[in-house]
């Protein structure tokens, strides 16, 4: 069967009519929400593929223990191990100038204070929702920071004898052996004996928070370290090693025990009590040795053992000494 052409209708005219009909159909479908959207290249896309808006990055922070640091604060932004921007004199919130981000991007942030607080946030992600900071639409990362406490070291033995810094811990009973002389009775006067060391924080709404350093790839903690000439014998340390003829006894201090915080109407100040067993070892009678106790923060014992450094940002926050004799 042959289809007769409509008089006066050319092939070109038929094509135009077809295009017109298809266009009308597309407009109708678009108006009903059934037609696929087109991106700028004319390719089909969906709403889930719409690129997220790029906005400036802001960082806001608040104190975990309700304190107020009061020092000069610095925020440093890293991505893939590279410093992007560092802002001294930062306050909450701080907007990183010229740094535009999209949701899901990951960064490392370092918070440090001239008053001693130092904390890494090794893998923080840009949130999916934006907010207004300083009249600018931004993506805001919220951090929990801290104000560093003030720490001290107290020492005692199993008989509750108390030793001040520089005191004599003598393991021979009787008089005349008070770390090389003197007439006072020896304390604790028995071997082996226990030395108790208590690290305490005395300032309200302060503490310490350990963190992981993604640049140097080390965990940073609070540590109680006993540095000894090595004649006396210690047991009960978390880890021990000798470096440059000095013996080290290292004890990790839990963050939770270093906090002094007002909860409701009650001020609760934590303390970390550690114990080691002491024996004379190779100590000669009447020839004591001096042990140095130090509390380090932002420290890593393995790093010290291999390099001689407790860490690039380690700090000593409390020290004491005690003489061990027999």
C-alpha positions as a printed NumPy array, in Angstrom:
array([[  0.   ,   0.   ,   0.   ],
       [  1.319,   3.448,  -0.852],
       [  0.541,   6.411,   1.313],
       [ -0.371,   9.462,  -0.674],
       [  1.347,  12.718,   0.211],
       [ -0.761,  15.526,   1.493],
       [ -0.898,  18.183,  -1.175],
       [  1.532,  21.026,  -0.52 ],
       [  3.406,  19.227,   2.35 ],
       [  7.128,  18.827,   1.612],
       [  9.59 ,  16.517,   3.387],
       [ 11.143,  19.529,   5.154],
       [  7.76 ,  20.604,   6.399],
       [  7.101,  17.163,   7.833],
       [ 10.399,  17.279,   9.746],
       [  9.498,  20.671,  11.236],
       [  6.127,  19.328,  12.391],
       [  7.768,  16.296,  14.037],
       [ 10.28 ,  18.514,  15.889],
       [  7.444,  20.794,  16.993],
       [  5.457,  17.835,  18.34 ],
       [  8.5  ,  16.428,  20.208],
       [  9.302,  19.825,  21.709],
       [  5.707,  20.263,  22.858],
       [  5.76 ,  16.793,  24.411],
       [  9.036,  17.564,  26.279],
       [  7.631,  20.848,  27.606],
       [  4.535,  19.045,  28.845],
       [  6.601,  16.344,  30.578],
       [  8.906,  18.954,  32.128],
       [  5.916,  20.844,  33.507],
       [  4.677,  17.647,  35.169],
       [  8.12 ,  16.771,  36.584],
       [  8.521,  13.686,  34.391],
       [ 11.171,  14.962,  32.011],
       [ 14.873,  14.487,  32.91 ],
       [ 16.844,  17.685,  33.604],
       [ 19.735,  18.717,  31.407],
       [ 23.06 ,  19.949,  32.68 ],
       [ 25.086,  22.675,  30.966],
       [ 26.499,  20.165,  28.485],
       [ 23.032,  18.988,  27.527],
       [ 23.522,  15.648,  29.236],
       [ 20.903,  14.101,  31.475],
       [ 21.524,  14.446,  35.225],
       [ 19.594,  14.022,  38.46 ],
       [ 19.223,  16.213,  41.521],
       [ 21.53 ,  13.912,  43.556],
       [ 24.34 ,  14.695,  41.112],
       [ 24.115,  18.448,  41.624],
       [ 27.552,  19.674,  42.826],
       [ 27.654,  20.935,  46.432],
       [ 28.184,  24.635,  46.911],
       [ 31.761,  25.696,  47.64 ],
       [ 31.929,  27.977,  50.701],
       [ 34.567,  29.386,  53.088],
       [ 35.664,  27.201,  56.015],
       [ 35.108,  28.339,  59.613],
       [ 36.198,  26.676,  62.865],
       [ 34.348,  27.213,  66.14 ],
       [ 35.507,  25.806,  69.466],
       [ 34.387,  25.485,  73.069],
       [ 36.159,  24.291,  76.233],
       [ 35.516,  20.662,  77.229],
       [ 35.825,  21.456,  80.947],
       [ 34.093,  24.829,  81.02 ],
       [ 37.333,  26.757,  81.42 ],
       [ 38.675,  29.817,  79.667],
       [ 42.184,  29.446,  78.295],
       [ 43.108,  33.129,  78.21 ],
       [ 46.23 ,  32.557,  76.129],
       [ 46.98 ,  33.475,  72.54 ],
       [ 45.395,  30.773,  70.39 ],
       [ 46.63 ,  29.498,  67.041],
       [ 44.628,  27.378,  64.598],
       [ 46.545,  25.539,  61.875],
       [ 44.785,  23.79 ,  58.988],
       [ 46.418,  20.823,  57.212],
       [ 45.264,  18.735,  54.274],
       [ 47.095,  15.59 ,  53.147],
       [ 49.953,  16.474,  55.498],
       [ 50.478,  19.937,  54.011],
       [ 49.919,  23.158,  55.944],
       [ 47.127,  25.104,  54.244],
       [ 46.916,  28.08 ,  56.585],
       [ 47.834,  29.05 ,  60.155],
       [ 46.005,  31.789,  62.057],
       [ 47.615,  33.186,  65.239],
       [ 45.359,  35.139,  67.57 ],
       [ 42.373,  32.959,  66.653],
       [ 39.029,  33.248,  68.405],
       [ 35.794,  31.312,  68.046],
       [ 34.677,  31.275,  65.294],
       [ 37.657,  31.735,  62.974],
       [ 37.204,  31.859,  59.186],
       [ 40.136,  30.647,  57.093],
       [ 40.633,  33.337,  54.479],
       [ 40.476,  32.143,  50.894],
       [ 39.89 ,  28.489,  51.874],
       [ 36.763,  27.237,  50.065],
       [ 35.51 ,  23.739,  50.791],
       [ 32.672,  21.368,  50.019],
       [ 30.914,  18.883,  52.346],
       [ 32.836,  15.692,  53.024],
       [ 36.327,  17.155,  52.536],
       [ 38.706,  16.028,  55.287],
       [ 41.286,  18.126,  57.122],
       [ 43.6  ,  17.95 ,  60.126],
       [ 43.471,  20.858,  62.549],
       [ 45.959,  21.809,  65.263],
       [ 44.792,  23.914,  68.216],
       [ 47.532,  25.399,  70.38 ],
       [ 47.708,  28.027,  73.105],
       [ 50.527,  30.024,  74.664],
       [ 49.127,  28.757,  77.982],
       [ 50.071,  25.191,  77.089],
       [ 46.956,  23.602,  75.577],
       [ 47.856,  21.629,  72.456],
       [ 45.514,  19.29 ,  70.622],
       [ 45.383,  17.637,  67.214],
       [ 42.137,  16.859,  65.407],
       [ 43.538,  14.455,  62.801],
       [ 40.53 ,  13.733,  60.588],
       [ 37.68 ,  16.227,  60.669],
       [ 35.183,  16.447,  57.837],
       [ 33.32 ,  19.435,  56.453],
       [ 29.655,  19.152,  57.472],
       [ 26.853,  18.914,  54.925],
       [ 24.998,  22.002,  56.175],
       [ 26.196,  25.596,  56.213],
       [ 25.712,  28.398,  58.711],
       [ 26.219,  32.14 ,  58.92 ],
       [ 29.362,  33.388,  60.669],
       [ 30.43 ,  37.034,  60.583],
       [ 27.765,  37.775,  57.945],
       [ 29.234,  35.104,  55.646],
       [ 27.693,  31.815,  54.609],
       [ 30.253,  29.187,  55.641],
       [ 30.744,  25.544,  56.509],
       [ 31.603,  25.388,  60.217],
       [ 33.64 ,  22.674,  61.967],
       [ 33.007,  22.55 ,  65.737],
       [ 35.849,  21.478,  68.045],
       [ 36.053,  20.654,  71.759],
       [ 39.234,  22.147,  73.226],
       [ 40.631,  22.432,  76.768],
       [ 42.449,  24.689,  79.191],
       [ 45.613,  23.061,  80.54 ],
       [ 45.71 ,  22.308,  84.263],
       [ 48.433,  22.981,  86.833],
       [ 50.057,  19.772,  88.077],
       [ 52.112,  18.582,  91.027],
       [ 53.758,  15.319,  92.121],
       [ 53.319,  13.928,  95.659],
       [ 55.231,  10.873,  96.961],
       [ 54.64 ,   8.408,  99.79 ],
       [ 55.342,   4.816, 100.826],
       [ 53.216,   1.873, 101.995],
       [ 53.344,   3.151, 105.598],
       [ 51.939,   6.511, 104.449],
       [ 55.24 ,   8.263, 105.058],
       [ 55.25 ,  11.394, 102.885],
       [ 58.305,  12.516, 100.914],
       [ 58.801,  16.046,  99.675],
       [ 60.863,  16.76 ,  96.593],
       [ 64.474,  15.841,  97.416],
       [ 63.399,  13.537, 100.264],
       [ 65.093,  10.308, 101.268],
       [ 63.513,   6.926, 100.496],
       [ 65.771,   4.615, 102.489],
       [ 65.256,   0.865, 102.582],
       [ 67.473,   0.059, 105.572],
       [ 65.911,   0.07 , 109.042],
       [ 67.452,   1.879, 111.978],
       [ 69.387,   5.089, 112.297],
       [ 72.51 ,   6.249, 110.558],
       [ 71.403,   5.23 , 107.132],
       [ 69.347,   8.284, 106.191],
       [ 70.616,   8.434, 102.607],
       [ 74.25 ,   8.673, 103.559],
       [ 74.087,   9.916, 107.129],
       [ 71.974,  11.5  , 109.814],
       [ 70.279,  10.166, 112.915],
       [ 66.636,  10.095, 111.799],
       [ 64.934,   6.751, 111.462],
       [ 64.92 ,   5.415, 107.925],
       [ 61.755,   5.403, 105.829],
       [ 60.3  ,   3.083, 104.672],
       [ 63.046,   0.979, 106.291],
       [ 62.302,  -2.256, 104.465],
       [ 63.148,  -3.864, 101.137],
       [ 61.451,  -4.286,  98.757],
       [ 59.195,  -1.297,  99.314],
       [ 56.511,   0.597,  97.4  ],
       [ 56.844,   4.16 ,  96.198],
       [ 53.507,   5.836,  95.476],
       [ 53.434,   8.834,  93.146],
       [ 50.323,  10.976,  92.794],
       [ 49.944,  13.481,  89.964],
       [ 47.191,  15.979,  90.759],
       [ 45.576,  18.989,  89.093],
       [ 44.712,  21.944,  91.347],
       [ 42.968,  24.418,  89.01 ],
       [ 39.224,  24.209,  88.421],
       [ 37.766,  23.698,  84.942],
       [ 41.069,  22.556,  83.465],
       [ 42.605,  19.28 ,  82.35 ],
       [ 44.462,  17.565,  79.553],
       [ 43.353,  15.79 ,  76.363],
       [ 45.664,  13.414,  74.495],
       [ 45.624,  13.324,  70.691],
       [ 47.237,  11.78 ,  67.616],
       [ 49.788,  13.792,  65.652],
       [ 49.14 ,  12.99 ,  61.946],
       [ 52.229,  14.888,  60.75 ],
       [ 54.782,  12.986,  62.844],
       [ 52.514,   9.917,  63.041],
       [ 52.758,   9.522,  66.825],
       [ 50.27 ,   9.306,  69.694],
       [ 50.68 ,  12.13 ,  72.223],
       [ 49.895,  11.361,  75.871],
       [ 50.555,  12.528,  79.42 ],
       [ 53.416,  10.502,  80.945],
       [ 55.037,  10.206,  84.36 ],
       [ 58.721,   9.503,  83.735],
       [ 61.335,   8.421,  86.304],
       [ 64.89 ,   9.031,  85.072],
       [ 67.395,   7.04 ,  87.14 ],
       [ 71.164,   6.491,  87.23 ],
       [ 70.186,   2.82 ,  87.211],
       [ 71.553,   1.273,  90.401],
       [ 68.216,   0.93 ,  92.215],
       [ 65.787,  -1.605,  90.819],
       [ 62.205,  -0.691,  89.809],
       [ 59.276,  -2.895,  88.853],
       [ 55.701,  -2.011,  87.985],
       [ 56.537,   0.538,  85.287],
       [ 54.414,   0.693,  82.177],
       [ 57.563,   0.503,  80.061],
       [ 61.311,   0.647,  80.728],
       [ 64.388,   1.296,  78.629],
       [ 67.906,   2.664,  78.892],
       [ 69.158,   5.541,  76.784],
       [ 72.568,   7.239,  77.075],
       [ 73.286,   5.341,  80.329],
       [ 70.063,   6.639,  81.971],
       [ 67.36 ,   4.19 ,  82.967],
       [ 63.764,   5.283,  82.271],
       [ 60.586,   4.056,  83.945],
       [ 57.507,   5.348,  82.071],
       [ 53.909,   5.347,  83.336],
       [ 50.985,   6.544,  81.207],
       [ 48.567,   8.973,  82.892],
       [ 44.869,   8.704,  81.902],
       [ 43.297,  11.958,  80.685],
       [ 40.252,  11.464,  82.908],
       [ 42.393,  11.549,  86.069],
       [ 43.986,  14.893,  85.176],
       [ 40.752,  16.923,  85.111],
       [ 39.622,  19.403,  87.762],
       [ 36.066,  20.435,  86.98 ],
       [ 33.009,  21.955,  88.596],
       [ 30.078,  19.583,  88.11 ],
       [ 26.879,  21.161,  89.369],
       [ 27.912,  22.788,  92.654],
       [ 30.798,  20.391,  93.35 ],
       [ 34.434,  20.901,  92.403],
       [ 35.972,  17.518,  91.601],
       [ 39.721,  17.429,  91.042],
       [ 41.117,  14.162,  89.755],
       [ 44.496,  12.648,  90.492],
       [ 46.478,   9.769,  89.065],
       [ 48.134,   7.522,  91.679],
       [ 50.829,   5.152,  90.462],
       [ 52.946,   2.651,  92.358],
       [ 56.3  ,   1.03 ,  91.7  ],
       [ 58.232,  -1.523,  93.753],
       [ 61.747,  -0.424,  94.691],
       [ 64.675,  -2.677,  95.612],
       [ 68.309,  -1.742,  96.327],
       [ 69.651,  -3.399,  93.195],
       [ 73.353,  -2.51 ,  93.036],
       [ 73.143,   0.461,  95.396],
       [ 76.012,   0.623,  97.87 ],
       [ 75.038,   1.242, 101.488],
       [ 75.329,   4.913, 102.337],
       [ 75.633,   5.916,  98.692],
       [ 72.155,   6.995,  97.546],
       [ 71.163,   7.923,  94.028],
       [ 68.748,  10.668,  92.961],
       [ 65.74 ,   9.832,  90.806],
       [ 64.105,  12.603,  88.762],
       [ 60.337,  12.454,  88.275],
       [ 58.793,  14.461,  85.429],
       [ 55.271,  14.77 ,  84.075],
       [ 55.313,  15.307,  80.31 ],
       [ 52.339,  16.136,  78.108],
       [ 52.134,  15.692,  74.315],
       [ 54.764,  12.994,  74.759],
       [ 55.578,   9.644,  73.185],
       [ 57.951,   7.197,  74.908],
       [ 58.78 ,   5.214,  71.753],
       [ 59.771,   8.423,  70.01 ],
       [ 62.097,   9.313,  72.892],
       [ 63.623,   5.853,  72.95 ],
       [ 64.458,   6.016,  69.234],
       [ 65.266,   9.715,  68.748],
       [ 65.904,  11.243,  72.186],
       [ 62.865,  13.522,  71.865],
       [ 59.574,  13.039,  73.714],
       [ 57.91 ,  14.68 ,  70.718],
       [ 58.133,  17.956,  68.767],
       [ 55.62 ,  19.616,  71.091],
       [ 56.245,  17.776,  74.373],
       [ 56.187,  19.871,  77.548],
       [ 57.275,  19.287,  81.124],
       [ 54.464,  20.374,  83.48 ],
       [ 55.677,  19.04 ,  86.859],
       [ 58.972,  17.797,  88.347],
       [ 60.25 ,  16.333,  91.62 ],
       [ 63.26 ,  14.372,  92.878],
       [ 63.734,  11.677,  95.481],
       [ 66.862,   9.996,  96.87 ],
       [ 66.905,   6.206,  96.979],
       [ 69.278,   4.722,  99.548],
       [ 70.079,   1.603, 101.545]])
